[in-house]
Amino acid sequence: MPTPEQLARIKLLATSPDELAYFFDQLTSPDWLPLLRDGGLLGDSPAPNEQGDGVMFPFWPPSRYMVRIAADAPGAVADALWAARESRNPRVWWDTVDALVKMPAEHSIRFIPFIKGWVHHPWRLGLETSTAKLIHHLITDGARDPAIDLARAFACLVRPQGWPETEPWVVLDDYDYGKEVPAISRAIAAYGPAGPAALVDELEAFLAVERPEHEDGRRDDYSFIWRPAIEDHEQNWDFEREAKLVIAIRDGFEAVLTRAPGELEGVVTLLLASIWPVVRRVGLHLLVARGDQAPALVEQVLTSSDLLAEDHHRHEFYRLLATRFGLLSEDAQGRFFANVHSIADATAASAVERWADADPAKHVAWYKAMGVNVIQTFCVSCNGYSFG
C-alpha cells in the first residue's frame, strides 16, 4: 500500500511535467488514487491551448492512469473524473468515456448529460467510437433508460431544442454515423420497440426541420429520391445521414421482431401512423417479409386507398402486393381493384383538368430550349401528347 512518505518522495523527484507524466504512465495500482487525489498530484485537467488559427489539446496523465484502473476502483475513478466534468479538453472527455466503459453502468448515469454535448462538439477527436462503446456497455449492463437516452442523442441530426446558443453543436461525421448508429439500433432492440422507436423520433425531428409542411398541411419527405428502397438495393446511395438513420431504424425493428415476432402488428401500426412517408415505408417493408404473421393487417394495408395513392409508398406497397396479394380474401381483392380504378380515374380527371390547355408546339419548343434532341428523344406530356 502506498504511503505518505512515498508520495512526498514523488513530489521531490518529479519536479517537471514530463517527469510527473512518466510517473503516471507507470502506475497500474488503484491504491495510489486516494493518496494522489488528497495530496494534490492529480491537479486540474489542462485547458485547450488556442494559438492563432489552431488549437492544441494537451494530454492529462492522471486521466490515462484512471482509465487503466477504472475496473478495479470504479467509484473512486468516477468521483475523480466527475471533478473534471467541466473540462473543455476533448482528451479528458475521451478518457472519461473510456473509463466509464470499464465500470458498472450506475457510474455512467450522471455523466450522460455531459457526454451528449461532448460527442457533438467540433473538438470531439473521434469520441464517437468511445461513446458508441459506452452505449453498448449500458445496453449489456441492463441500463435501459440511460442507454436509450444516450443512443437517441448520439443519433441526433439537428440541434436539440433549448441547446444554449453559446455552445457549439455539430452532427456526427458521415462515416461514423453509418458505422455506429445501425449497430446501436440492432443492440438496443433488446429493449423492444422502444429502442428503435427513439431513433424514429430523431428522424421525424430532422424531417420537421428539413421538410416544412405544405400550405395544405401535407408532409413530403421525398424519400423516394434519397432512399428509393427501404431494403438494401443498388439504387440506394446512402450518402446522406438520414438514409443511414433509416437503415438503423429498419435494422432495429427487424431485430425486435426476430426476438419477439408477436410485436409485428404493434410495430407496423406505430410506423404507419407517422405523418412521414419514409417511416410508413419502413412499416410496409416489415410486412413484406412477415405478413403471414398478421394477415388481417396485410388485408387492411392492401385495401387502403390512401396507402395505394401515395407515390412515396409505391416501391414497398408493390412488393407487399406481389408477395401477399394471393393471401387476400376474394372480397379484399375486389376492394383493392376498386381502389385501383377509383384512383386511376381521379388521376386522369385531374390531368385533363390541369393540362387541357396545353399547347404541343410550346411543349416542343420548351424541350428544344433545354437542348433535347427531339429526333432521338421521345417526350410524353402529362395529358398524353407524344412527340418524337
LOBA-739268 format. One record per residue (C-alpha): residue number from 1; residue in three letters; x, y, z. Coordinates in Angstrom, 1 decimal, m for minus. Layout:
BEGIN
PT   num   residuo       c1       c2       c3
PT   NUM       Ala        X        Y        Z
...
***
This chain:
BEGIN
PT   num   residuo       c1       c2       c3
PT     1       Met      0.0      0.0      0.0
PT     2       Pro      1.5      3.4     m1.0
PT     3       Thr      2.4      5.6      2.0
PT     4       Pro      2.5      9.4      2.5
PT     5       Glu      6.3      9.1      2.7
PT     6       Gln      6.4      7.7     m0.8
PT     7       Leu      4.1     10.5     m2.0
PT     8       Ala      6.5     13.1     m0.5
PT     9       Arg      9.4     11.4     m2.4
PT    10       Ile      7.5     11.5     m5.6
PT    11       Lys      6.9     15.2     m5.2
PT    12       Leu     10.6     15.7     m4.5
PT    13       Leu     11.7     13.8     m7.6
PT    14       Ala      9.0     14.6    m10.2
PT    15       Thr      9.6     18.3    m10.5
PT    16       Ser      8.7     18.8    m14.2
PT    17       Pro      5.5     18.0    m16.1
PT    18       Asp      7.4     15.3    m18.2
PT    19       Glu      8.6     13.6    m15.1
PT    20       Leu      5.2     13.6    m13.5
PT    21       Ala      3.7     12.3    m16.7
PT    22       Tyr      6.2      9.4    m16.7
PT    23       Phe      5.2      8.6    m13.2
PT    24       Phe      1.6      8.4    m14.1
PT    25       Asp      2.3      6.3    m17.2
PT    26       Gln      3.9      3.6    m15.0
PT    27       Leu      1.1      3.4    m12.4
PT    28       Thr     m1.1      0.4    m12.6
PT    29       Ser     m2.3      0.1     m9.0
PT    30       Pro     m5.6      1.7     m7.9
PT    31       Asp     m4.2      2.0     m4.4
PT    32       Trp     m2.4      5.2     m5.4
PT    33       Leu     m5.5      7.1     m6.4
PT    34       Pro     m6.8      8.3     m3.0
PT    35       Leu     m3.3      9.3     m1.9
PT    36       Leu     m2.6     11.2     m5.2
PT    37       Arg     m6.0     12.9     m5.0
PT    38       Asp     m5.6     14.0     m1.4
PT    39       Gly     m2.0     15.0     m2.0
PT    40       Gly     m2.9     17.3     m4.8
PT    41       Leu     m1.0     15.4     m7.5
PT    42       Leu     m4.0     14.9     m9.8
PT    43       Gly     m4.1     18.6    m10.3
PT    44       Asp     m6.6     20.3    m12.7
PT    45       Ser     m7.1     19.0    m16.2
PT    46       Pro     m5.3     21.1    m18.8
PT    47       Ala     m7.2     23.5    m20.9
PT    48       Pro     m7.0     23.6    m24.7
PT    49       Asn     m4.2     25.7    m26.0
PT    50       Glu     m5.6     28.1    m28.7
PT    51       Gln     m3.0     29.8    m30.7
PT    52       Gly     m3.8     31.8    m33.8
PT    53       Asp     m5.9     29.7    m36.1
PT    54       Gly     m5.1     26.4    m34.4
PT    55       Val     m5.7     24.7    m31.1
PT    56       Met     m3.8     22.0    m29.2
PT    57       Phe     m5.2     19.6    m26.7
PT    58       Pro     m2.7     18.5    m24.0
PT    59       Phe     m2.9     15.1    m22.5
PT    60       Trp     m3.8     14.8    m18.9
PT    61       Pro     m1.6     11.9    m17.5
PT    62       Pro     m3.9     11.3    m14.4
PT    63       Ser     m6.9     10.6    m16.7
PT    64       Arg     m4.9      8.0    m18.6
PT    65       Tyr     m4.0      6.3    m15.3
PT    66       Met     m7.6      6.3    m14.2
PT    67       Val     m8.7      4.6    m17.5
PT    68       Arg     m6.3      1.8    m16.6
PT    69       Ile     m7.6      1.3    m13.1
PT    70       Ala    m11.3      2.0    m13.7
PT    71       Ala    m12.4     m1.6    m13.5
PT    72       Asp    m10.6     m2.0    m10.1
PT    73       Ala    m11.7      1.2     m8.5
PT    74       Pro    m14.9      2.4    m10.3
PT    75       Gly    m16.3      4.6     m7.5
PT    76       Ala    m13.0      6.4     m6.8
PT    77       Val    m12.3      6.9    m10.5
PT    78       Ala    m15.8      8.1    m11.3
PT    79       Asp    m15.6     10.7     m8.5
PT    80       Ala    m12.2     11.9     m9.6
PT    81       Leu    m13.3     12.3    m13.2
PT    82       Trp    m16.6     13.9    m12.1
PT    83       Ala    m14.5     16.7    m10.6
PT    84       Ala    m13.1     17.3    m14.2
PT    85       Arg    m16.5     17.2    m15.9
PT    86       Glu    m16.4     20.9    m16.9
PT    87       Ser    m13.1     20.5    m18.8
PT    88       Arg    m13.1     21.8    m22.3
PT    89       Asn    m10.3     19.4    m23.3
PT    90       Pro    m11.5     16.6    m25.5
PT    91       Arg     m8.7     14.3    m24.4
PT    92       Val    m10.2     14.4    m20.9
PT    93       Trp    m13.7     13.7    m22.4
PT    94       Trp    m12.2     10.7    m24.3
PT    95       Asp    m10.5      9.3    m21.2
PT    96       Thr    m13.7      9.8    m19.1
PT    97       Val    m15.8      7.8    m21.5
PT    98       Asp    m13.2      5.1    m21.9
PT    99       Ala    m13.1      4.8    m18.2
PT   100       Leu    m16.9      4.6    m17.9
PT   101       Val    m17.0      1.7    m20.3
PT   102       Lys    m15.0     m0.3    m17.8
PT   103       Met    m17.3      0.5    m14.8
PT   104       Pro    m20.7     m0.8    m13.8
PT   105       Ala    m23.4      1.3    m15.7
PT   106       Glu    m24.6      3.0    m12.5
PT   107       His    m21.4      5.2    m12.5
PT   108       Ser    m22.2      6.5    m16.0
PT   109       Ile    m25.6      8.0    m15.5
PT   110       Arg    m24.6     11.3    m14.0
PT   111       Phe    m22.1     11.8    m16.9
PT   112       Ile    m24.6     11.3    m19.7
PT   113       Pro    m25.8     15.0    m20.0
PT   114       Phe    m22.2     16.0    m20.5
PT   115       Ile    m21.4     13.2    m22.9
PT   116       Lys    m24.3     14.3    m25.1
PT   117       Gly    m22.6     17.6    m25.6
PT   118       Trp    m19.0     16.2    m25.9
PT   119       Val    m19.9     13.8    m28.7
PT   120       His    m21.4     16.6    m30.8
PT   121       His    m18.7     19.2    m30.2
PT   122       Pro    m16.4     20.2    m33.1
PT   123       Trp    m13.4     19.2    m30.9
PT   124       Arg    m14.6     15.6    m30.2
PT   125       Leu    m11.4     14.0    m31.6
PT   126       Gly    m13.1     10.7    m32.5
PT   127       Leu    m15.1     10.4    m29.3
PT   128       Glu    m17.9      8.8    m31.5
PT   129       Thr    m16.3      5.4    m31.2
PT   130       Ser    m15.8      5.5    m27.4
PT   131       Thr    m19.4      6.8    m26.9
PT   132       Ala    m20.8      4.0    m29.1
PT   133       Lys    m18.9      1.5    m26.9
PT   134       Leu    m20.4      3.1    m23.8
PT   135       Ile    m23.9      2.8    m25.3
PT   136       His    m23.3     m0.9    m26.0
PT   137       His    m21.9     m1.3    m22.4
PT   138       Leu    m25.1      0.3    m21.0
PT   139       Ile    m27.3     m2.0    m23.0
PT   140       Thr    m25.3     m5.1    m21.9
PT   141       Asp    m25.4     m3.9    m18.3
PT   142       Gly    m29.2     m3.5    m18.4
PT   143       Ala    m29.3      0.3    m18.1
PT   144       Arg    m32.4      0.6    m20.3
PT   145       Asp    m33.3      4.3    m20.0
PT   146       Pro    m29.8      5.7    m19.9
PT   147       Ala    m28.9      3.6    m22.9
PT   148       Ile    m31.9      4.7    m25.0
PT   149       Asp    m31.4      8.3    m23.9
PT   150       Leu    m27.7      8.4    m25.0
PT   151       Ala    m28.4      6.4    m28.2
PT   152       Arg    m31.0      9.0    m29.2
PT   153       Ala    m28.7     11.9    m28.5
PT   154       Phe    m25.9     10.1    m30.4
PT   155       Ala    m28.1      9.7    m33.5
PT   156       Cys    m29.5     13.2    m33.4
PT   157       Leu    m29.3     15.1    m36.7
PT   158       Val    m30.5     18.5    m35.7
PT   159       Arg    m29.5     20.9    m32.9
PT   160       Pro    m31.7     19.9    m29.9
PT   161       Gln    m34.3     22.4    m28.8
PT   162       Gly    m33.1     24.5    m25.9
PT   163       Trp    m29.5     23.9    m26.7
PT   164       Pro    m27.5     27.0    m25.5
PT   165       Glu    m26.7     29.3    m28.3
PT   166       Thr    m23.2     29.8    m27.0
PT   167       Glu    m22.4     26.1    m27.1
PT   168       Pro    m21.4     24.6    m30.4
PT   169       Trp    m23.2     21.5    m31.7
PT   170       Val    m22.4     19.5    m34.9
PT   171       Val    m23.8     16.2    m36.2
PT   172       Leu    m21.6     13.2    m36.3
PT   173       Asp    m19.4     12.6    m39.4
PT   174       Asp    m21.0     10.5    m42.2
PT   175       Tyr    m18.7      7.6    m41.8
PT   176       Asp    m19.0      7.3    m38.1
PT   177       Tyr    m22.8      7.8    m38.3
PT   178       Gly    m23.2      5.0    m40.8
PT   179       Lys    m20.9      2.7    m38.9
PT   180       Glu    m22.1      3.1    m35.4
PT   181       Val    m25.8      4.1    m35.4
PT   182       Pro    m27.2      0.9    m37.2
PT   183       Ala    m25.2     m1.3    m34.8
PT   184       Ile    m26.5      0.6    m31.8
PT   185       Ser    m30.1      0.2    m33.1
PT   186       Arg    m29.7     m3.5    m33.5
PT   187       Ala    m28.3     m3.8    m30.0
PT   188       Ile    m30.9     m1.6    m28.4
PT   189       Ala    m33.6     m3.8    m29.9
PT   190       Ala    m33.0     m5.8    m26.7
PT   191       Tyr    m35.4     m3.4    m25.0
PT   192       Gly    m38.2     m4.0    m27.5
PT   193       Pro    m39.8     m1.4    m29.8
PT   194       Ala    m39.0      1.5    m27.5
PT   195       Gly    m35.3      1.2    m28.6
PT   196       Pro    m35.6      1.8    m32.3
PT   197       Ala    m38.7      4.0    m31.8
PT   198       Ala    m36.4      6.6    m30.1
PT   199       Leu    m34.5      6.8    m33.4
PT   200       Val    m37.8      7.2    m35.3
PT   201       Asp    m38.3     10.3    m33.1
PT   202       Glu    m34.9     11.7    m34.2
PT   203       Leu    m35.7     11.1    m37.9
PT   204       Glu    m39.0     12.8    m37.6
PT   205       Ala    m37.4     15.7    m35.7
PT   206       Phe    m34.9     16.1    m38.6
PT   207       Leu    m37.6     15.9    m41.3
PT   208       Ala    m39.7     18.5    m39.5
PT   209       Val    m36.8     20.9    m39.8
PT   210       Glu    m35.7     20.0    m43.3
PT   211       Arg    m39.1     19.4    m44.9
PT   212       Pro    m41.6     22.1    m43.7
PT   213       Glu    m45.2     21.3    m44.3
PT   214       His    m47.0     22.5    m47.4
PT   215       Glu    m49.7     25.1    m47.3
PT   216       Asp    m52.3     22.4    m47.4
PT   217       Gly    m50.8     20.7    m44.4
PT   218       Arg    m49.2     17.8    m46.4
PT   219       Arg    m45.8     16.4    m45.4
PT   220       Asp    m43.5     15.2    m48.1
PT   221       Asp    m40.0     13.9    m47.3
PT   222       Tyr    m39.0     13.0    m50.9
PT   223       Ser    m37.5      9.8    m49.5
PT   224       Phe    m38.1      8.0    m52.9
PT   225       Ile    m35.2     10.1    m54.1
PT   226       Trp    m32.7      9.7    m51.2
PT   227       Arg    m33.8      6.2    m50.2
PT   228       Pro    m35.6      4.6    m53.2
PT   229       Ala    m35.9      1.3    m51.4
PT   230       Ile    m36.1      0.5    m47.7
PT   231       Glu    m34.4     m2.8    m48.3
PT   232       Asp    m30.7     m2.9    m49.4
PT   233       His    m30.8     m2.1    m53.1
PT   234       Glu    m28.4     m1.0    m55.8
PT   235       Gln    m30.3      2.2    m56.3
PT   236       Asn    m29.7      3.3    m52.7
PT   237       Trp    m26.8      5.7    m52.5
PT   238       Asp    m27.0      6.2    m48.7
PT   239       Phe    m24.7      9.2    m48.7
PT   240       Glu    m27.0     11.2    m46.5
PT   241       Arg    m27.1     10.6    m42.8
PT   242       Glu    m30.9     10.5    m42.8
PT   243       Ala    m30.6      7.5    m45.2
PT   244       Lys    m28.2      5.8    m42.7
PT   245       Leu    m30.7      6.5    m39.9
PT   246       Val    m33.4      4.8    m42.0
PT   247       Ile    m31.2      1.8    m42.2
PT   248       Ala    m30.7      1.9    m38.4
PT   249       Ile    m34.4      2.1    m37.8
PT   250       Arg    m35.1     m0.8    m40.2
PT   251       Asp    m32.4     m3.0    m38.7
PT   252       Gly    m33.5     m2.2    m35.2
PT   253       Phe    m37.2     m3.1    m35.7
PT   254       Glu    m36.1     m6.3    m37.7
PT   255       Ala    m34.0     m7.2    m34.6
PT   256       Val    m37.0     m6.6    m32.4
PT   257       Leu    m39.2     m8.8    m34.5
PT   258       Thr    m36.6    m11.6    m34.6
PT   259       Arg    m36.6    m11.6    m30.8
PT   260       Ala    m40.4    m11.1    m30.4
PT   261       Pro    m42.4    m11.9    m33.6
PT   262       Gly    m45.6    m11.1    m31.7
PT   263       Glu    m44.7     m7.4    m31.7
PT   264       Leu    m45.3     m7.2    m35.5
PT   265       Glu    m48.8     m5.7    m35.5
PT   266       Gly    m48.0     m3.1    m32.9
PT   267       Val    m44.7     m2.1    m34.6
PT   268       Val    m46.2     m1.8    m38.0
PT   269       Thr    m49.3      0.1    m36.7
PT   270       Leu    m47.0      2.5    m34.9
PT   271       Leu    m44.9      3.2    m38.1
PT   272       Leu    m47.9      3.5    m40.3
PT   273       Ala    m49.3      6.2    m38.0
PT   274       Ser    m46.4      8.5    m38.7
PT   275       Ile    m47.0     11.7    m40.7
PT   276       Trp    m43.8     11.0    m42.7
PT   277       Pro    m43.9      8.7    m45.7
PT   278       Val    m40.4      7.2    m45.1
PT   279       Val    m41.4      6.0    m41.7
PT   280       Arg    m44.6      4.4    m43.1
PT   281       Arg    m42.5      2.8    m45.8
PT   282       Val    m40.4      1.0    m43.0
PT   283       Gly    m43.7     m0.4    m41.7
PT   284       Leu    m44.7     m1.7    m45.1
PT   285       His    m41.2     m3.2    m45.5
PT   286       Leu    m41.6     m5.2    m42.3
PT   287       Leu    m44.9     m6.6    m43.6
PT   288       Val    m43.3     m7.8    m46.8
PT   289       Ala    m41.2    m10.5    m45.1
PT   290       Arg    m43.5    m11.1    m42.1
PT   291       Gly    m47.0    m10.6    m43.5
PT   292       Asp    m48.0    m14.2    m42.9
PT   293       Gln    m47.9    m13.4    m39.2
PT   294       Ala    m50.5    m10.7    m39.4
PT   295       Pro    m52.9    m11.5    m42.3
PT   296       Ala    m55.6     m9.1    m41.1
PT   297       Leu    m53.1     m6.2    m41.0
PT   298       Val    m51.9     m7.1    m44.5
PT   299       Glu    m55.5     m7.0    m45.8
PT   300       Gln    m56.1     m3.7    m44.1
PT   301       Val    m53.0     m2.2    m45.7
PT   302       Leu    m53.5     m3.5    m49.2
PT   303       Thr    m57.1     m2.4    m49.3
PT   304       Ser    m56.3      1.1    m48.1
PT   305       Ser    m56.8      3.7    m50.9
PT   306       Asp    m54.7      6.2    m49.0
PT   307       Leu    m51.7      4.0    m48.9
PT   308       Leu    m52.2      2.9    m52.6
PT   309       Ala    m52.5      6.5    m53.8
PT   310       Glu    m49.3      7.8    m52.0
PT   311       Asp    m46.4      7.8    m54.5
PT   312       His    m43.9      7.6    m51.7
PT   313       His    m45.1      4.2    m50.8
PT   314       Arg    m45.1      2.7    m54.3
PT   315       His    m42.0      0.5    m54.0
PT   316       Glu    m42.8     m1.1    m50.7
PT   317       Phe    m46.5     m1.3    m51.4
PT   318       Tyr    m46.0     m3.1    m54.7
PT   319       Arg    m43.5     m5.5    m53.1
PT   320       Leu    m46.1     m6.3    m50.4
PT   321       Leu    m48.7     m6.7    m53.1
PT   322       Ala    m46.6     m9.1    m55.1
PT   323       Thr    m45.9    m11.3    m52.1
PT   324       Arg    m49.2    m11.2    m50.3
PT   325       Phe    m52.0    m10.5    m52.7
PT   326       Gly    m52.8    m14.2    m53.2
PT   327       Leu    m53.5    m14.5    m49.5
PT   328       Leu    m56.3    m11.9    m49.6
PT   329       Ser    m59.9    m12.9    m49.5
PT   330       Glu    m61.9    m12.6    m52.7
PT   331       Asp    m63.7     m9.7    m51.1
PT   332       Ala    m60.5     m7.9    m50.2
PT   333       Gln    m59.1     m8.5    m53.7
PT   334       Gly    m62.3     m6.9    m55.1
PT   335       Arg    m61.8     m3.8    m52.9
PT   336       Phe    m58.2     m3.5    m54.0
PT   337       Phe    m59.2     m3.5    m57.7
PT   338       Ala    m62.0     m1.0    m56.9
PT   339       Asn    m59.4      1.3    m55.3
PT   340       Val    m57.1      1.0    m58.4
PT   341       His    m59.9      2.0    m60.7
PT   342       Ser    m61.0      4.9    m58.5
PT   343       Ile    m57.5      6.3    m58.1
PT   344       Ala    m56.8      5.9    m61.9
PT   345       Asp    m60.0      7.7    m62.8
PT   346       Ala    m59.3     10.5    m60.3
PT   347       Thr    m55.7     10.9    m61.6
PT   348       Ala    m56.8     11.0    m65.2
PT   349       Ala    m59.5     13.6    m64.5
PT   350       Ser    m57.0     15.7    m62.6
PT   351       Ala    m54.5     15.5    m65.5
PT   352       Val    m57.1     16.5    m68.1
PT   353       Glu    m58.2     19.5    m66.0
PT   354       Arg    m54.7     20.6    m65.4
PT   355       Trp    m53.4     20.2    m68.9
PT   356       Ala    m56.5     20.8    m71.0
PT   357       Asp    m55.0     24.0    m72.5
PT   358       Ala    m51.5     22.5    m73.1
PT   359       Asp    m50.0     23.6    m76.5
PT   360       Pro    m47.9     20.9    m78.2
PT   361       Ala    m45.9     23.4    m80.1
PT   362       Lys    m44.9     25.2    m77.0
PT   363       His    m44.1     21.9    m75.4
PT   364       Val    m41.7     21.0    m78.2
PT   365       Ala    m40.2     24.5    m78.1
PT   366       Trp    m39.6     24.0    m74.3
PT   367       Tyr    m37.7     20.8    m75.0
PT   368       Lys    m35.6     22.4    m77.7
PT   369       Ala    m34.7     25.2    m75.4
PT   370       Met    m33.4     22.6    m73.0
PT   371       Gly    m31.2     21.2    m75.7
PT   372       Val    m33.1     18.0    m76.1
PT   373       Asn    m32.6     16.3    m79.5
PT   374       Val    m36.3     15.8    m80.4
PT   375       Ile    m35.4     13.3    m83.1
PT   376       Gln    m33.8     10.9    m80.7
PT   377       Thr    m35.8     11.7    m77.6
PT   378       Phe    m39.4     10.6    m77.1
PT   379       Cys    m41.3     13.1    m74.9
PT   380       Val    m44.7     12.5    m73.3
PT   381       Ser    m46.7     15.2    m71.7
PT   382       Cys    m49.0     14.8    m68.8
PT   383       Asn    m52.2     14.8    m70.9
PT   384       Gly    m50.9     12.2    m73.3
PT   385       Tyr    m49.4     14.2    m76.1
PT   386       Ser    m46.4     12.5    m77.5
PT   387       Phe    m43.6     13.9    m79.6
PT   388       Gly    m40.9     12.0    m81.4
***
